[in-house]
Amino acid sequence: MNRFVKYLLLLTVTLSACNSQKKIVYMQDLSNVNKLVKVPELTIQPQDMLSIVVSSKEPELALPFNLPAVSYQGAGELSMGQQRILTYTVNKDGDIDFPVLGKLHIEGMTRNQLEQFVKGKIIAENYIKDPVVTVQFVNFRLTVNGEVVRPGTYEIKGDHITLFEALSMAGDLTIYGRRDNVKVVREKNGNRTVHEVDLRAANVFDSPVYYIQQNDIIYVTPNGYRANQTNNAGQAQQISLWVSIASFLTSLGVLLFK
């Protein structure tokens, strides 16, 4: 093999490796990004579950504004009961039924806005002069499916998580997952939207789904090789089935006409 052929082969292998790398490397033009993305606050939606706790320097004054703590016993803890505070579930109209204050429309509020809203109502009615209101999301969940290592539904602690963090929780994409076609399904205000994200591009930071919201569904599309594998496996199963049927019919024929 002469020197020219060796150089040609080396160039071919190098270009092939570079092309493969471009298909899987995230944020390839990251050097063009020089701005920070503002973290959006979660807004309350129907079916959200919330913990709302009112406290005061005089605990007895705050007591009527809190849901009761219920006792329960977990497996292996028959001798020691535990307590947890009941939560509010936002109904389809975006309302909750709050002790003393009655029905409150809270859809679209952020956690901090709801805290100030409840605090303002308690002070306005002269129930408590110095209430402290703490709101937490209880059911911040997301689902990751498709070509990831550990598909499933995950519960999130805190108020925000990025798309990359969510994929990392699921073990990242498999080698068969398309980095250029990750879908995020989002339901908000009764509408369902599907966003397509290219993880290889730095403009992923500008995507409206870069920060995941409660109950988002992330789906990683399989690449062509994985799809062909699935088709070939299905065809192989069909061929195996027909071979088995033909074998059975042949054996039956031999027995009948022997």
C-alpha positions as CSV (number, residue, x, y, z in Angstrom):
1,M,0.0,0.0,0.0
2,N,1.6,3.3,-1.1
3,R,1.8,6.4,1.0
4,F,-1.0,8.2,-0.9
5,V,-3.5,5.4,-0.2
6,K,-2.5,5.4,3.5
7,Y,-3.1,9.2,3.7
8,L,-6.4,8.8,1.9
9,L,-7.6,6.1,4.3
10,L,-6.5,8.2,7.3
11,L,-8.4,11.2,5.9
12,T,-11.5,9.2,5.4
13,V,-11.4,7.8,8.9
14,T,-10.9,11.2,10.4
15,L,-13.7,12.8,8.4
16,S,-16.0,9.9,9.4
17,A,-15.1,10.3,13.1
18,C,-15.7,14.1,12.9
19,N,-19.1,13.6,11.2
20,S,-20.1,11.0,13.9
21,Q,-19.0,13.4,16.6
22,K,-21.2,16.2,15.2
23,K,-24.2,13.9,15.5
24,I,-23.8,13.3,19.3
25,V,-22.0,16.3,20.8
26,Y,-24.2,18.7,22.7
27,M,-24.1,22.5,22.3
28,Q,-21.5,22.5,19.5
29,D,-21.6,26.3,18.9
30,L,-21.5,27.2,22.6
31,S,-18.8,29.8,22.1
32,N,-21.5,32.0,20.5
33,V,-23.5,32.1,23.7
34,N,-22.8,35.1,26.0
35,K,-26.0,35.8,27.8
36,L,-27.7,34.2,30.8
37,V,-31.2,32.8,30.6
38,K,-33.7,34.1,33.2
39,V,-35.1,31.3,35.2
40,P,-38.9,31.4,34.8
41,E,-41.0,30.8,37.9
42,L,-43.5,28.0,38.0
43,T,-47.1,29.1,37.8
44,I,-49.9,27.2,39.5
45,Q,-52.1,25.1,37.2
46,P,-55.2,22.9,37.7
47,Q,-54.4,19.6,39.4
48,D,-51.3,21.0,41.1
49,M,-50.9,19.9,44.7
50,L,-49.7,22.5,47.1
51,S,-48.6,22.8,50.7
52,I,-49.6,26.1,52.2
53,V,-48.6,26.7,55.8
54,V,-49.5,29.8,57.9
55,S,-47.5,30.6,60.9
56,S,-47.3,33.5,63.4
57,K,-45.6,34.6,66.6
58,E,-48.8,33.5,68.3
59,P,-49.3,29.9,67.0
60,E,-52.8,29.6,68.2
61,L,-53.9,32.4,65.9
62,A,-52.4,30.7,62.8
63,L,-53.9,27.3,63.7
64,P,-57.4,27.8,62.0
65,F,-55.6,28.7,58.7
66,N,-53.8,25.4,58.5
67,L,-55.0,22.0,57.3
68,P,-54.8,19.4,60.1
69,A,-51.8,17.1,60.3
70,V,-52.8,13.5,59.9
71,S,-51.1,10.5,61.5
72,Y,-50.2,7.4,59.6
73,Q,-48.1,4.3,60.1
74,G,-45.7,3.1,57.5
75,A,-44.5,-0.5,56.9
76,G,-42.2,-1.6,59.7
77,E,-43.2,1.3,61.8
78,L,-46.2,-0.1,63.6
79,S,-45.1,1.2,66.9
80,M,-44.3,4.8,65.8
81,G,-46.8,6.9,63.9
82,Q,-45.7,9.7,61.7
83,Q,-47.5,12.9,60.7
84,R,-47.8,14.8,57.5
85,I,-49.7,18.0,56.6
86,L,-52.6,17.6,54.1
87,T,-52.2,19.4,50.8
88,Y,-54.5,21.4,48.6
89,T,-55.4,20.2,45.1
90,V,-56.2,23.0,42.6
91,N,-59.5,22.2,40.9
92,K,-60.3,22.4,37.2
93,D,-61.3,26.0,37.6
94,G,-58.0,27.0,39.3
95,D,-59.5,27.3,42.8
96,I,-58.8,25.9,46.2
97,D,-61.0,26.0,49.3
98,F,-58.9,27.7,52.0
99,P,-59.7,27.5,55.8
100,V,-61.5,30.7,57.0
101,L,-60.8,32.6,53.8
102,G,-63.0,30.4,51.7
103,K,-62.6,29.8,47.9
104,L,-59.5,31.4,46.4
105,H,-58.7,31.6,42.7
106,I,-55.0,31.0,42.4
107,E,-54.4,29.6,38.8
108,G,-51.5,31.4,37.1
109,M,-49.9,32.7,40.3
110,T,-46.3,31.9,41.2
111,R,-45.4,30.5,44.6
112,N,-44.3,33.9,45.9
113,Q,-47.4,35.6,44.5
114,L,-49.7,33.1,46.3
115,E,-47.8,33.6,49.6
116,Q,-48.3,37.4,49.3
117,F,-52.0,36.9,48.3
118,V,-52.9,34.8,51.3
119,K,-50.9,36.9,53.6
120,G,-52.6,40.1,52.4
121,K,-56.1,38.6,52.9
122,I,-55.3,37.5,56.4
123,I,-54.0,40.9,57.3
124,A,-56.8,42.8,55.6
125,E,-59.4,40.9,57.7
126,N,-57.5,41.6,60.9
127,Y,-57.1,37.9,61.7
128,I,-53.3,38.1,62.2
129,K,-51.0,41.1,62.1
130,D,-47.8,39.2,61.4
131,P,-48.6,36.1,59.4
132,V,-45.9,34.1,57.6
133,V,-47.1,32.1,54.6
134,T,-45.0,29.3,53.1
135,V,-46.1,27.7,49.8
136,Q,-44.4,24.6,48.2
137,F,-45.2,22.5,45.1
138,V,-45.9,18.9,46.2
139,N,-46.4,17.2,42.8
140,F,-43.6,18.6,40.6
141,R,-43.2,15.6,38.3
142,L,-41.8,15.0,34.9
143,T,-41.7,12.0,32.6
144,V,-38.8,10.9,30.3
145,N,-39.4,8.3,27.7
146,G,-37.8,7.0,24.5
147,E,-34.1,6.4,23.9
148,V,-32.8,7.1,27.4
149,V,-31.0,4.8,29.8
150,R,-33.7,4.9,32.6
151,P,-37.1,6.0,31.3
152,G,-39.7,6.8,33.9
153,T,-41.5,9.5,35.9
154,Y,-39.4,11.5,38.3
155,E,-40.3,13.7,41.3
156,I,-38.4,17.0,41.5
157,K,-37.4,18.9,44.7
158,G,-37.3,22.6,44.2
159,D,-38.9,25.0,41.8
160,H,-37.0,24.5,38.6
161,I,-35.0,22.0,36.6
162,T,-33.4,22.3,33.1
163,L,-33.9,19.9,30.2
164,F,-30.3,18.7,30.5
165,E,-30.7,18.0,34.2
166,A,-34.0,16.0,33.5
167,L,-32.2,13.9,30.9
168,S,-29.3,13.4,33.2
169,M,-31.7,12.0,35.9
170,A,-32.8,9.4,33.3
171,G,-29.2,8.4,32.6
172,D,-28.8,10.6,29.5
173,L,-29.6,9.5,25.9
174,T,-28.5,6.1,24.6
175,I,-26.3,6.0,21.6
176,Y,-29.5,5.4,19.6
177,G,-31.2,8.6,20.7
178,R,-31.5,11.5,18.2
179,R,-29.8,14.6,19.8
180,D,-31.4,16.7,17.1
181,N,-35.0,15.7,17.8
182,V,-35.9,15.7,21.5
183,K,-39.6,16.4,22.0
184,V,-41.1,18.1,25.0
185,V,-44.9,17.8,25.5
186,R,-46.4,20.5,27.7
187,E,-50.0,21.1,28.8
188,K,-50.9,24.5,30.0
189,N,-54.2,26.4,30.3
190,G,-56.0,23.5,28.7
191,N,-53.7,23.4,25.6
192,R,-51.2,20.8,24.6
193,T,-48.1,21.8,22.7
194,V,-45.1,19.8,21.4
195,H,-41.7,21.5,21.2
196,E,-38.8,20.0,19.3
197,V,-35.3,20.6,20.6
198,D,-31.9,20.2,19.0
199,L,-29.5,19.5,21.9
200,R,-26.5,20.0,19.6
201,A,-27.3,23.7,19.0
202,A,-26.4,26.4,21.6
203,N,-29.8,28.0,21.0
204,V,-31.3,25.2,23.1
205,F,-30.9,27.8,25.9
206,D,-33.5,30.0,24.2
207,S,-36.1,27.2,23.9
208,P,-39.3,27.8,25.9
209,V,-38.8,24.2,27.3
210,Y,-35.2,24.6,28.4
211,Y,-36.6,24.9,31.9
212,I,-39.0,22.0,32.5
213,Q,-42.4,22.6,34.1
214,Q,-44.6,20.3,36.1
215,N,-45.9,17.3,34.3
216,D,-43.9,17.9,31.1
217,I,-43.2,14.8,29.0
218,I,-39.8,14.4,27.4
219,Y,-39.5,12.0,24.5
220,V,-36.2,11.1,22.9
221,T,-36.7,10.0,19.3
222,P,-34.8,6.9,18.2
223,N,-32.4,7.2,15.2
224,G,-32.7,5.3,12.0
225,Y,-30.5,2.5,13.0
226,R,-32.7,1.7,16.1
227,A,-35.8,2.0,14.0
228,N,-34.4,-0.5,11.4
229,Q,-33.4,-2.8,14.3
230,T,-37.0,-2.8,15.5
231,N,-38.4,-3.4,12.0
232,N,-35.9,-6.2,11.3
233,A,-36.7,-7.9,14.7
234,G,-40.4,-7.8,13.7
235,Q,-39.7,-9.3,10.3
236,A,-37.6,-12.0,11.9
237,Q,-40.4,-12.9,14.3
238,Q,-42.9,-13.1,11.4
239,I,-40.5,-15.3,9.4
240,S,-40.0,-17.5,12.4
241,L,-43.7,-17.8,12.9
242,W,-44.4,-18.8,9.3
243,V,-41.5,-21.3,9.4
244,S,-43.0,-22.9,12.5
245,I,-46.5,-23.1,10.8
246,A,-45.0,-24.6,7.7
247,S,-43.1,-27.1,9.8
248,F,-46.2,-28.1,11.7
249,L,-48.2,-28.5,8.5
250,T,-45.5,-30.6,7.0
251,S,-45.4,-32.9,10.0
252,L,-49.2,-33.1,10.1
253,G,-49.2,-34.0,6.4
254,V,-46.7,-36.8,6.9
255,L,-48.7,-38.3,9.8
256,L,-52.0,-38.1,7.8
257,F,-50.7,-39.6,4.5
258,K,-48.2,-42.0,5.9
